[in-house]
Amino acid sequence: MVKNIKIIASVLATVLLLSACGGEKKQQASSVVSFKTTKVKKQDLTLNSKFSATIRGRQDIEVYPQVGGTLQRLCVTEGQNVKKGQTLFIIDQVPYQTALNTAEAALKAAQAQEATAKLTYDSRKELFDQQIVSEYDLQTAYNALLTAKASVAQAQAQVVNARNSLSYTVVKSPANGVVGTLPFRQGALVGPSMPMALTTVSDNNQMYVYFSLPESQFLEMTRESGSTEKAIAEMPSVQLQLVDGSIYEATGVVETASGVVDRATGSVQLRAVFNNPSHVLHSGSTGNVVIPVEYKDVLVVPAAATVQTQDKFKVFVVEKDGTANSKIVSILPQNNGKEFIVTEGLEEGMEIVAEGASMVKEGQKVKE
């Protein structure tokens, strides 16, 4: 009986030992998790950088009246296409027509006085030749003629001034373009010293798009190209992202860069030109300039392979024994949302976890 009990105890101990070993093996096997991995390699990558932009017409001309008076008529509507010289507004012409009539009458009077003075001088000259009057009388008549001529010239200038003032009552478009807002209505009192323009005429066949680059980035471009002019000439065609997120149909060309760095922002303003044949772009709008930047022979990793903690990024490197260890890396701020360019922390050929990096634990064994 005692012998049977010993045999049963020995069998139970063996079974328990085998169960424990099997459980340990099962637990070890379950700690190895499958993750997609990839080897880091160098490649060429083009990334788009976005910069806030403001859109202006090639010409945004504010129209102010050159004379004051009551606004008699508005000859255009907001958003209307106009040609250079087309009438936009008419200011009350009555006082200016009256001033012109007065100036013309004064001119006729001055011309009559000049004619009388000329007759007087001619008469005195004949008498002087006959030695009937003195040289003093002749010189006096001549001086009176000169005074009459000066009065005529002055009256003529007043007529020209009055005629110009009358013409200024018809406010015309200074250029081809589109009429902006019309803040003043018929009957409003307007004048050249008013703080607000009658309207703005924008030439929107071509649009200027202004954006800013950080001074450091622009300086790097200039050094690589050798001069600011070459840096601008070598810039690629740019795209324009509109406020609704869509990309404008035509690409633009960067033409100029300001020669002054904005002290407040530490940036340099650039200007790109976009054709606007369908008049989709409007002066005063905003958007983003999208500039493609080509990076050659750089280390590229999937965005899903990175884990961000505050301002740091890390990836999990798979060692030879299959364990995954985290490594802090430096990446460029520019990315396409799917891939990152690594500047420090990785070497070509390293194997990393390519997807689900946020689920990996430090030192965990992984397999493909």
Secondary structure, DSSP 8 states (H G I E B T S, - for coil): -HHHHHHHHHHHHHHHHHHHHHHHHHHHHHT-EE--EEE-EEEEEEEEEEEEEEEEEEEEEEE--SS-EEEEEE---TT-EE-TT-EEEEE--HHHHHHHHHHHHHHHHHHHHHHHHHHHHHHHHHHHHTTSS-HHHHHHHHHHHHHHHHHHHHHHHHHHHHHHHHHHTEEE-SSSEEE------TT-EE-TT-SS-SEEEEEEEEEEEEEEEEHHHHHHHHHHHSSHHHHHHT---BEEE-TTS-B-SS-BEEEEEEEEEETTTTEEEEEEEEE-TT----TT-EEEEEEEEEEEEEEEEEGGGEEEETTEEEEEEE-TTSEEEEEEEEE-S---SSEEEEEES--TT-EEE-S-GGG--TTEEEE-
